[in-house]
Amino acid sequence: MLRTQISLTSEERRLLDVESARTGRSISALIRDAVSQVYGSRREADDDLRAIDAALGAWGERDVDGEGYVERLRPGTRLDEAGAR
C-alpha cells in the first residue's frame, strides 16, 4: 500500500470523523472507498450503459404500454371492494 498525505478542510475532516465514529472504520479506509467509488467506477458505468443499450426496445413487441400493463395487473378496484364491505 502506498502512503499519501492529503489536505482537508475542517468540514471534510469533520465529515470523515463522524462517518468513522458511526461505522467504526478508519478514515483511511473511508477515503480509499470514496476514491474507488468515484474513480474506479468507470468500468461499472460502461457495463451499465451496455446493459441499458441491450435492453433498449425490449418492450417494443408488446401490444400495451407500461401504464396499460400495470392497470391489467392492478386495476385499482381493491379500494372500491373494501368500501363495499
GIHU-V437165 format. One record per backbone hydrogen bond with DSSP energy under -1.0 kcal/mol. NH is the residue of the N-H (numbers start at 0). CO is the residue of the C=O. If there is no record, write none. Layout:
BEGIN
nh:NH co:CO
nh:NH co:CO
END
This chain:
BEGIN
nh:12 co:8
nh:13 co:9
nh:14 co:10
nh:15 co:11
nh:16 co:12
nh:17 co:13
nh:18 co:14
nh:19 co:15
nh:20 co:16
nh:21 co:17
nh:22 co:18
nh:23 co:19
nh:29 co:25
nh:30 co:26
nh:31 co:27
nh:32 co:28
nh:33 co:29
nh:34 co:30
nh:35 co:31
nh:36 co:32
nh:37 co:33
nh:38 co:34
nh:39 co:35
nh:44 co:40
nh:45 co:41
nh:46 co:42
nh:47 co:43
nh:48 co:44
nh:49 co:45
nh:50 co:46
nh:51 co:47
nh:52 co:48
nh:53 co:49
nh:54 co:50
nh:55 co:51
nh:57 co:54
nh:59 co:56
nh:61 co:58
nh:68 co:64
nh:69 co:65
nh:70 co:66
nh:71 co:67
nh:72 co:68
nh:73 co:69
nh:80 co:76
nh:81 co:77
nh:82 co:78
nh:83 co:79
END
